[in-house]
Amino acid sequence: MNNFFSYERFSLLVKRQWTENYFILMMGVVVYASIVSVIYSINFDVESNYTLEKGKQTAMFILGLFAGGTLFTNYIFKDFGNNIQTMSFLMTPASHFEKLSVGLFYALIAFPITLFFVFGAVDYTFVALSGNQSNEILYKVILDTYQEYSFFVNIWVALQVFVLLGAIYFGKMSYIKTAFSGFLIVATFILFEYLLFKIIIGDDSQHNHNINLSIENRANLSPAFKFILDASKYALYYALAPFLAVVAYFKLKEKEV
């Protein structure tokens, strides 16, 4: 039997994760559906024949996707917050790759499918009850605007993997520590982008006013800065998540019994 990956062991791990956590996970689904239902009820405008605003629909979905997704992903590797549970997790007869794959499966596949189903059911119900033909079911809005906002998907995937890595790395209070680390990384990146532009463009007086330009104008002003910016975006959207997953794998591998 393959010691690196076995579908049989992987499926057993998926079932075990569900068996041990289904009650908490189902409670989360009920709570989320209840919150969305309450928000929909509050935001119905009677004077406009219960018109639903696309912006509010999308905002509620995005909030659930990012906030709910990070909380859920951190919970997947909650065992590292307790020494006894950590030992039990590490002693499970499965490879590190299989254990990581289970976490990625729940974080990147099971969670968004469940979110789409729960939010879609609530959204469809309220749209149908409104009786207003101008209302649109959210999935139609998402499909229509996917090309414009597809970068959110890439960022969300990278964020999920980053939270998973934080849960493995920090152990106790991992969610707070991961969030703090994320803010520091973002702040450092913004500062680096500012200093890089300042170095490329120059620091003489005739260019000082350009420092306050938008990112788009900065890119147009300097071809070198535009190249670096485009390369950074490509790395963020497509390479960051796989890189973090590899780091998470080796960090998990370090945690031997």
Residue pairs with C-beta under 8 A, 6 or more apart in sequence:
3 95
4 95
4 97
5 95
5 97
5 98
5 101
6 94
6 95
6 98
9 93
9 94
9 95
9 98
10 94
10 98
10 101
10 102
12 94
13 92
13 94
13 98
13 99
13 102
14 102
14 105
14 106
16 92
17 76
17 102
17 106
18 25
21 75
24 75
28 68
28 72
29 114
29 118
32 64
32 68
32 115
32 118
32 119
33 118
33 121
33 122
36 60
36 64
36 118
36 119
36 122
36 123
37 122
37 126
39 56
39 60
40 52
40 60
40 122
40 123
40 126
41 126
43 52
43 53
43 56
44 50
44 52
44 126
44 130
45 51
48 132
49 130
49 131
49 132
50 129
50 130
50 131
50 132
50 135
51 130
51 132
51 134
51 135
52 126
52 127
52 130
52 132
52 135
52 136
54 136
54 141
57 123
57 138
57 141
58 138
58 141
58 142
60 119
61 115
61 119
61 138
61 142
62 152
64 115
64 119
65 112
65 115
65 156
66 156
66 159
68 111
68 115
69 107
69 111
69 112
69 115
69 156
69 159
69 160
70 159
70 160
70 163
70 175
70 179
71 175
72 106
72 107
72 111
73 103
73 106
73 107
73 111
73 160
73 163
73 164
73 167
74 163
74 164
74 166
74 167
74 174
74 175
74 178
76 102
76 103
76 106
76 107
76 164
76 167
77 103
77 164
77 167
77 168
77 174
78 85
78 167
79 85
79 86
79 88
79 89
80 86
80 89
80 167
80 168
80 170
80 171
80 172
80 174
80 255
81 171
81 172
81 173
81 174
86 171
86 255
87 257
89 99
90 255
90 256
90 257
91 257
92 99
96 249
96 252
96 253
97 249
99 252
100 245
100 248
100 249
100 252
103 164
104 161
104 164
104 245
107 160
107 161
107 163
107 164
108 157
108 160
108 161
116 139
119 138
120 137
120 138
120 139
123 137
123 138
123 139
124 137
127 135
127 136
127 137
151 237
154 236
154 237
154 238
154 241
155 236
155 237
157 241
158 236
158 237
158 240
158 241
158 244
159 182
160 241
161 241
161 244
161 245
161 248
162 178
162 182
162 244
163 175
163 178
164 244
164 248
165 178
165 244
165 247
165 248
165 251
166 174
166 175
166 177
166 178
166 181
166 182
167 174
167 175
167 178
168 248
168 251
168 252
168 255
169 251
170 177
170 178
193 215
193 229
193 232
194 211
196 225
196 228
197 211
197 218
197 222
197 225
198 211
200 222
200 224
200 225
201 207
201 210
201 211
201 218
201 221
201 222
201 225
210 217
210 218
210 221
213 221
215 229
218 225
218 229
219 225
219 226
219 229
219 230
220 226
